[in-house]
Amino acid sequence: FYPLRKEEGWWLVIGQPSERLLLGIKRFVINNSVMTINVPFAAPSTLGACSLKLYLVSDSYLGCDQEFDLSFM
């Protein structure tokens, strides 16, 4: 119930939960065209395999958030 028109926004967040690190964040708006979103982030300083999480978070809707596992070698 916003007093004015609100455009829904989304956040892509990259983090490393095991180390409690936020590595990258990007806000975007979904439109009707095909889109590509780049989220620059600093890679963890540890060598070897790395497990990160990608979160898709809505700033307008409850229950729409998504969480994805990312693995790098």
trRosetta pair geometry for C-beta under 8 A, 3 or more apart (Angstrom, degrees):
i j d omega theta_ij theta_ji phi_ij phi_ji
2 5 7.5 84 97 -145 123 5
2 6 4.4 71 41 -25 170 127
6 60 6.7 164 121 -110 122 117
7 29 6.0 -5 148 -129 120 133
8 29 7.2 127 86 -138 59 82
8 30 7.4 -20 93 33 106 99
8 58 6.8 -21 -174 -159 107 100
8 59 7.1 162 -163 65 59 79
8 60 4.0 -86 -124 15 89 155
8 61 7.1 17 -140 -21 128 98
9 27 5.7 4 175 -172 122 105
9 28 7.2 153 -160 80 78 28
9 29 5.7 -55 -109 -86 69 77
9 58 7.7 139 86 -158 48 54
9 59 4.6 0 70 36 94 125
9 60 6.8 122 32 -24 58 104
10 27 7.1 152 82 -155 43 58
10 28 5.7 -27 67 68 92 77
10 29 7.2 146 19 -100 84 28
10 30 6.4 53 -2 -32 131 98
10 56 6.4 -9 -175 -171 115 84
10 57 6.9 147 -163 77 63 46
10 58 5.7 -34 -105 -101 75 57
10 59 7.1 -149 -84 2 25 85
11 25 6.4 -13 -171 -166 106 93
11 26 7.1 152 -156 79 58 42
11 27 5.3 -30 -97 -98 74 69
11 28 7.9 146 -95 20 28 68
11 55 7.6 2 105 106 93 95
11 56 7.5 158 80 -156 53 39
11 57 4.4 -18 60 63 103 100
11 58 7.9 -158 19 -69 79 13
11 59 6.7 86 -20 -44 103 99
12 24 7.8 -14 115 117 91 98
12 25 7.2 163 86 -152 56 43
12 26 4.8 -6 55 58 100 94
12 28 7.0 17 -6 10 104 113
12 37 6.3 140 -5 125 151 140
12 39 5.1 -113 107 -74 125 142
12 54 6.8 -17 -166 -169 90 94
12 55 7.3 152 -158 79 41 55
12 56 6.1 -12 -102 -101 67 67
12 57 8.0 180 -77 22 22 77
13 22 6.9 -52 -169 -144 103 96
13 24 7.3 168 -155 91 40 59
13 25 5.0 2 -109 -108 75 83
13 54 7.4 149 78 -159 50 46
13 55 4.3 -14 60 58 102 106
13 57 6.3 21 -1 0 117 120
14 22 7.8 109 82 -168 54 55
14 23 4.7 -61 106 71 98 104
14 24 4.2 21 41 50 113 97
14 25 7.5 -143 25 -64 68 48
14 39 5.9 140 -17 129 120 135
14 41 4.8 -62 73 -75 141 162
14 52 5.9 13 -173 163 91 132
14 53 7.3 163 -151 83 47 50
14 54 5.6 -16 -99 -102 74 70
14 55 7.8 -167 -73 19 28 75
14 70 7.4 -18 -138 22 101 153
15 21 6.0 169 -160 91 74 58
15 22 5.1 -34 -103 -108 102 50
15 23 5.9 171 -101 9 37 85
15 52 6.7 157 82 -165 29 87
15 53 5.4 -20 66 60 81 96
15 55 7.0 8 15 -4 110 114
16 19 4.6 11 112 39 115 104
16 20 7.7 -34 91 23 74 15
16 21 4.3 12 49 53 101 107
16 23 6.4 71 -13 -33 93 119
16 44 6.0 68 -60 -72 160 128
16 50 7.5 -58 -109 -177 123 100
16 51 7.5 114 -134 90 84 60
16 52 5.4 -60 -83 -112 74 76
16 53 7.4 158 -95 14 26 82
17 20 6.9 24 -162 -81 38 44
17 53 5.7 38 -21 -2 106 134
18 51 7.3 68 -4 76 129 104
19 44 7.2 128 22 -123 158 127
21 44 7.1 123 73 -97 163 98
22 25 6.6 -2 175 -41 114 111
23 41 4.1 58 138 -172 97 121
23 42 5.8 -136 -156 55 86 68
23 43 7.7 48 -157 -95 135 21
23 44 7.4 -70 -95 -56 133 74
23 52 6.9 -49 22 -138 147 133
24 39 4.7 115 138 157 132 99
24 40 6.0 -172 -128 93 127 40
24 41 2.9 -88 -38 -82 125 103
24 42 7.5 162 -58 12 90 58
25 39 7.4 -29 -140 -154 2 111
26 37 6.3 157 115 172 143 113
26 38 7.5 164 -98 93 165 45
26 39 4.4 -128 -4 -107 131 88
27 59 7.9 11 -136 -23 111 137
28 35 7.7 154 172 148 139 146
28 37 5.4 -79 -49 -112 162 134
30 35 7.5 -153 -133 28 57 148
31 35 6.8 107 47 -50 88 134
43 50 7.4 139 -167 47 91 174
43 72 7.7 -104 -138 103 112 167
44 50 5.4 169 40 -134 127 138
44 52 7.9 -171 -22 -73 117 107
46 50 6.7 143 77 -91 102 104
48 73 7.8 -52 -179 -162 44 51
49 71 6.9 -13 -167 -170 99 93
49 72 6.9 158 -154 86 50 54
49 73 5.5 -21 -98 -114 74 55
50 71 7.3 157 82 -155 51 48
50 72 4.6 -8 57 59 99 102
51 69 6.7 -29 -163 -165 97 97
51 70 7.2 143 -161 80 47 56
51 71 5.6 -15 -104 -103 70 74
51 72 8.0 -165 -73 24 29 71
52 69 7.8 135 79 -166 45 50
52 70 4.3 -23 70 68 92 111
52 71 7.8 -176 26 -76 69 29
52 72 7.2 27 3 -3 109 108
53 67 6.0 -20 -170 -166 114 94
53 68 7.0 141 -162 73 61 46
53 69 6.5 -39 -106 -105 65 46
53 70 6.8 -177 -90 16 13 91
54 67 7.4 148 80 -160 51 45
54 68 4.4 -18 62 63 100 102
54 69 7.9 -93 20 -9 83 3
54 70 5.4 83 -24 -34 102 119
55 65 6.8 -8 -174 -173 94 104
55 66 7.2 160 -158 85 48 54
55 67 5.5 -12 -106 -105 74 72
55 68 7.8 -170 -74 23 31 71
56 65 6.5 168 88 -155 62 54
56 66 4.2 8 50 53 109 100
56 67 7.8 -144 24 -65 72 33
56 68 7.6 46 -11 -6 100 106
57 65 5.0 7 -112 -118 63 104
58 61 4.4 -18 124 47 154 85
58 62 7.9 -126 78 -57 119 18
58 64 4.4 32 -5 74 141 123
58 65 6.4 -127 14 -69 82 67
61 64 4.3 44 100 -4 119 133
